[in-house]
Amino acid sequence: MMLNITPNTVPTPAAPSVAIGDKMMHPVGRLPSAYQRTISTEISVSGIGLHSGKSVTMRLCPAGENAGITFIRTDLAQRGDAAVIAATWNNVQNTTLCSQIQNPSGASVSTIEHLMAALAAMEIDNIAIEIDGPEVPIMDGSAAPFLFLLECASPVEQSAWRKYIQILKPVGVAEKNGIGYKHATLNPSSGFSIDLDIDFPNTIIGKQRYHAIITPTSFKNEISRARTFGFMHEVEQMRANGLGLGGSLENSIVVGDAGVLNPDGLRYNDEFVRHKLLDCVGDLYLAGFPILGHVEAHRTGHGLNNQLLRALFSDSSAWQITQPGATQNSAPEQNNMVESAALSA
């Protein structure tokens, strides 16, 4: 059975009634999921690429245990395995306004972060994503439509133990640009949480901070609906550089000199920082396995998020692969595609 979804059939989830709050909470009460998960049926969606402006059709397909997350460029089917791109940190080739992954043969797919965030939140470990173009459709600019797709595809547990990357000691990265420092750190924790703040010279956005313990419920209710955003004065330059060609008020928040230009305004008062947190969730899921760690981030973006993973995997004493659901006598399964990415650092 295969379900077909168009952007107009994707509902907007109800607004959350309870905020997660902004307190630092390293211990996480929810136990990690024990088993790997995939989807039980194929589902497809069509839309437009935010940067390319081109129509694209994408199909999400079940995958076997330990297969990991892969993108398959069906428009490059004649290349065979060279059209398959593993969604791993060391395949990230470009982080300009999105995360783009590319395999050694040159096949690439971009703007994957919102879909990756939804996969992380829904605890999907194994999935094959068939796509007939070089960019994931932007949908409404958030992760909510992808959550809906995954829910419709009925996630199902598999028999293999789920693997996690346990952070053993703090690892951080920092850089400076024209408006100051930005940094990100991974710290040991029993679950996955993020404390993130942004600081924009634009007074409409300004300084915002958000803390979230990432679970399927908290992500859906508090983070998933936050949309990507940009500035009206940057649109002309972006389009001259071949970016933002598919952007509109239907899939992005646009900030002008006098305020937000979208007729319906913002979905949350702090939608900007929530979207940055959403991006962080998606970018860090390129670790290959879910992370057991706490993220502290200041003005982070796609580039710094990837640098954080590269710093982590360059220090073998900072992490280990663990299977919380397995007994001491259980033999660990092998995931060659993902574990080789981690161990090749």
Secondary structure, DSSP 8 states (H G I E B T S, - for coil): -EEEE-GGG-------SS---S----S--S----EEEEESSEEEEEEEBTTT--EEEEEEEE--TT--EEEEEGGGGGGGGGGEEE--GGGEEE-SSS-EEE-TTS-EEB--HHHHHHHHHTT---EEEEESSSB-B-TTSSSHHHHHHHHHT-EEEEEEE--EEEE-S-EEEEEEETTEEEEEEEEE-SSEEEEEEEE-SSTTT-EEEEEEE--HHHIIIIITT---EEEHHHHHHHHHTT-STT--TTTSEEEETTEE-STT--SSTTHHHHHHHHHHHHHHGGGSS-EEEEEEEES--HHHHHHHHHHHHT-GGGEEEE-TTS-TT------HHHHHHHHT-
